Amino acid sequence: MSAYHQLGHHSANLVLEPSLAKYKGVVLSPVNYSPTETLECCANVRKKRSDLDIVFDPQLYVPLQGRGSLPTWGYMPDGVDTADLTTKEAWLGIIDKIIGAAKPFAPNGICSPAPHPRAASNDYYEFLTDLGNVLVNKVKDSPLRPFLTALVEMQDLAISKRHLQVASLLSKFKGTDIYLVLSDDTSPRLERTRSNELEAAARLIRLLENAGYKVLVSTTSSEMVLWKAAGAAHVATGKFFNLRRFTRGRFDVEEESGGRNLWYWFEPSLLAFLREADLARFRALLPLSPTHAENPYSKAILEKLGVAERTPVLADSWRQYMYWFAQCESAIDGNPGAVVGMLDDAEERWEAVGINRLKFEERKNNGEWVRAWAIALNELVQRPD
């Protein structure tokens, strides 16, 4: 139904650009913005795009080394790393503070707090649902739309029939919106390739959607095509690599090495990010995706690369990917067959890369994820839950 922008450092104005108007929502980031900065951001967004759905994620699952501006928010629990926060009662006051912190900038939606799990157990998922239901009760007389934050470990989810158990536990949530954060140990720069985990996550999404929930999948990259094929209502992405994946190691990645000083060309025909030299090699042997003809940022990058006096293209590369993301989300929404065709075409294009003996600088940039996604989607289509 919609693409959301996962807000990151200095990215608040991206969805205000006319070419990125297909984004229908923004997920705020207290890790990247203080309360004052968030208030200013929301005021600016509403002034220029009052139609945007603004969702506030308190981000209390973020580990110690990546909290950024989070300590400036008044809801941050004292001694969060050492205090006993294992009971619902311990979180009642924190939830009140989260709601209070959000009042000045009045988001449309607010996510329940989700501590990072010691273990992905039934007790943990029940606890998350309890916190979500507390939030539902506390905002029932306000215009705030409550989201259940479901922080789900993909490795745990891939255990046989585990997705059924997790879906059953999460379905005790009394609201209608679920903010799904899929966590694994994949490097933020790499695509997910474990087909059993991908299939299980897709099945979880399908189960939740069929149960009447609207699932917003956070921090996604191009694998969003799989989540959309599974029926996800909304998908969110960011401009940096470390905003396009929630992994346990994500917050170990400094922003400078997370994408700010490196630019990538997103090539839809490969469902891959290419470095500049790889793009040149690819173009010399194979045609680019025809979708670039409609992408203004693809045109801008190619024009800048084609002149002797070089100008920066990093900002264009963020927008080029984000433009594709929103356009693709809209095109495949409610159409799993389109995703099947997209993955088939990408596999053929990667075969052509191999036939032409084309090598890319990044050794793991080999398209293996496309086969993994195709396997997961085939199983999803062929086998009922």
N, C-alpha and C positions, 0 to 999 in steps of 0.2 A: 504493500500500500504506500509506503513512504521510505525515503532515504533520510537519515539524520546525520548531522555533522557532529562528530565526537570532538569537542573543543580541546585544543591544545595551546601551547605557548604561541602567542601572537597570531592566532588564527580566527579570532572572533569575527572579523569582517569578511571572511571568505564567502559565506552564504548570502551576504548582502549584495554580491555582484550579480548583475542580470543574467549572465551566462550560467550561473549555478542556482537558478531559481527553482529547479526541480527538488532541491532539498526542502523538506517540509518541517524539519525540526532541528533542534540543537540540544546536545547533552552537555550540561555545564561541568566544569572541572575545578573543584576547590583545591586540587593539587597544583594547578597552574595559575589560579587567580584568587586573590584575597577577597574578603567580603566587599570591600569598597570597589575593587576592580570588577567584581561580578555585578554589582549594582549598576555601574556605569555601562558595562557590556549589555545588560538586559535592556536598559533604557535606550541605548543606541539601536539595538535590534528591533525593539518595538516601534521606534520612531520610523524606521526605514522598511521593516517587514513585519507588520502586525499579525500576519497570518502564521508565523512560525510557532511551532509547538516547542516550548522551552521546558526541558526536563532537568531536574536537579538530582545528581548522584552524589551523596555525601562521601563516597570513596573511602570508607573506613576499613576496607579490606586491603588497602595499600600497605606494603611492608615498610619497615622503619627507614630503609635507605632511600625511599622514593617519595617521601611525603611532601616535599616542596612547600607550598603555601598552606598546607592543611593545618599546621599548628596555629595559624592565625584565626581559625574558625572556633567560636566559643563552644561548639558541641563536642570538640575533641575530648575524649575522656581523660581525666587525670590518671597518670600511670597506666596508660592503655596497654603497655607491654607487660605489665606485672600485676595489674588489678584482676580480681576475680570477676569476669564478665560473662560467666557461663549460665546465668539464669535470666529469664525474661524480665524479672523484676529489676535487675541491675541496669536494664536498657530503657526502662520507662522514662526516666528523666532525660536520658540522652536523646530519645526520640522527640521529646518535648523541645529540647534545645535545637534539634535539627529543623523542626517546623518553625520555631521562632527565628532561626537564622535565615530561613528562606523568605519570611514575610516581607522584608523590605524590597526585594526584587520580584516577588510574586510569580514564581514559575507556574506553568500549567500543570506540571506533574512533579512528583517527588518520590524518590526511591527509598525503600526501607534500608536501614543500615545492615551491613553484612560483614561480620568479622571474618578474617581468613581462618579456614578450618585447621584444626590440628589433625583431623582425619575426615575424609569424606564418608561419614557414617549416616545411618538413618536418623540418629539423634540430631546431627548437624542440620540436615535438610528440614526436619521438623522444627528445629529452632528458628531457622530462617523464615519458615512459614508463620510461626508464632509472632515474630517481629513484624512481618508484613501485615498480619491481622491487627496487631496493636496500632500500626499506622493507619489502617483502614478506619478503625474506630475513632481515632483521634482527629481525623480530617473529614469525617462524614458530613459535618455541617459547614464545610468550607468548599470553595471552588477547586481546591487542589485535587488532582487525580493521583491516587496512590499506586505505586508500582511495587511489586515484590521483587527484590534483588535476589536472583537465584545464581549464586556462585557455584558452578558445577565443574568438578574435576573430570576431564575427558577420559583419563586412564581408568578411573573408577567406573565411569559410565559404560565403558566398553565390555565390562564383565557380562557374561551371558544373562539376559533378561533384566539387567540392572536398570536400563532406561525405563522399564515398566514400573519398577519400584520407585525410582526418583520422581517420575511423573505422578504417581499416586500420592506421594508425600507432598509434592508441590501443589497438587490439585485441592489441597485443603485451604488454600488461599481464598479469601472471600471477596477479593477485588477482581478486576478484569484484565489488568495489565501486568505483564511480567518482563522484567529487565534481566535478560539472560547473559551472564558473563561466563564464557567457556574458558577454562584455565588448563594449560598444559605446559610442557617444558620445551616446546619448539622455540627456536631462536626467533626474536621479533623480525628478523630480516628474511626468514625462510617460510615457505608455504607448508601447511600441514599435509602430511603424507600417509598417516596411519589410517587406512581405510576403515578398519573396525571402529575406531574412535569417531571418525567422521560420520559413519553410518549411524552409530548409536546417538550422536548428538542430533542428527537430522530426524531420527525417530522420536526423540524426546520433543523436539519442536513440533512435529506433526501431531503427537499425542496431545500436547498442551493446546494447540490451535483447535483440534477437533473437540476438545473439552470446553471450548468457548472463550479461551484466553486470547489476548492479543500479545504476541511475543515481539519484543524489541531486542534483537541480538546486538550486543555491544561490541566495540572494537573489532570490526571485521575488515578483511582485505578482500581480494577477488574471490575467496571461497564463499562469499556471500551468495554466489549463484546456487550453491548447494542448499544453503539455508532458505533461500527463496523457493527453490524446488520443493522443499519440505513443507512450505506453507507459512513461513515466518511473515508476520504482518509488516514488520519494519526491520531495517538493518542500519547500523551506524558505522561510520569510518572517520578517520582523521588524516591529516596531511603527512605526518611523520610515520616512519615505519613503526616506531614504538608506540604509536597511537592506533595502529591497525591490528594489534594483537595483544590480548591479555595473557601473559605467561608469567610463570614464577620468576623468570629472569628479566622480565621487561624493565623493571625499575633499576636494574643494574646498568642499563644502557644510558650513558650520558647523552644529553640532547645533541651535543656536537657530533657524536658518532651515531645518533639515531636518525639522521637524514638531513640535518640542516646544511651541512657542507657538501653533500653528495646529491646529485640529481639522477633520477631514473626516468626513462621513457616507459610508459605502460603500453604494452602491445597486446590488444585484445585477441588477436588471432592466435597468440601463444598462451594467453592468460598469464603473462610474465612481465616482470620489470627488467629492463635492459639498461646497462651502462652505455655511455656515449659511444665508446669504441665498438661495442657489440651491436648497437643500433646501426652503425655504419656498415658493419659486416653483413648484418641481416638484410639491409636494404640493397646491398650489392648483388644479392643472390635471390631474394624472395620479395614479393610485394607486401607492403604494409596492409593492415586491415582497412577495408573501405570505410569503416566508421570514423576514421580520422578526418574524412572530408567534411564532417559535420562538427568536429571538435575544434573550436577556435584556438585552443591552447596547443593542440598538436600542430596546427598551422603556424602559430607563433614560434614554436620551438624549431621547426624545420626552416623557417625563414631566417632565424638567428644563426642556425648552424650553417646556413648557406652563404654567409657573407664573411669576408676576410677579417673585418673588425668585430671581434666577438663581444657579445653582451651577455649578462647572466641569464640563465634559463631555469634556475632552481625554483623560483616562484611559479613559473609557467608549468613546471613539471608537477608540482602539487595540484595545481588546478586541472591539468590535463587528466590526471588519474581521477580526481574527484568528479570531474565532468562525466567521464566514462561511467563511474560508479552509479551516479544518479540516473543517467540515461538508461543504463543496463537494467537497473532495479525496476524502472518503470516498464521497460519492454518485456521483462520476463515475469512480472507480477501475475500470479495465477496461471502460469503457463509452464509447467514442468517440462513439457515436450521441447520448448525452446532451449532449455538448459541442456537437455540430452543432445540436441543438435549442436549447441555451442561446444560441448566437450568433445563430441565426435570430430568436429572441425579442428579443434585445437590439437587433438591427437594426430590427425593427418598432417597438420602443419609442423608438429615436432618430428614426425617421420621424415618430412622434407628437409628439416634442419639436419637430421642424421645422414640422409642420402647425400646432401651437399657437403658433408663433413665440416659443418660449421661448428666451431668451438667458441664458447663464451668465457669471459674472464673469470666469472664466479663459477667454480667447479660444480656446485650444487644447483646451478641454474640450468637444469636439464629436462624439465617438464615432467618429472616423475609424479608430481602432485596431480596432474591432469588425469592420469590413469587411476590414481587413488580416488579422486573425486568421482570419476565415471563408475568405478566399482561400487562405491558407496551409494550412488544414485541408482544404479541398476538394481542393487539389493533392495533399496527402499521402494522402488517401483514394483519389483517382482514379488516381494514377500510381505504379507501383512504383519502387523505388530503382534 
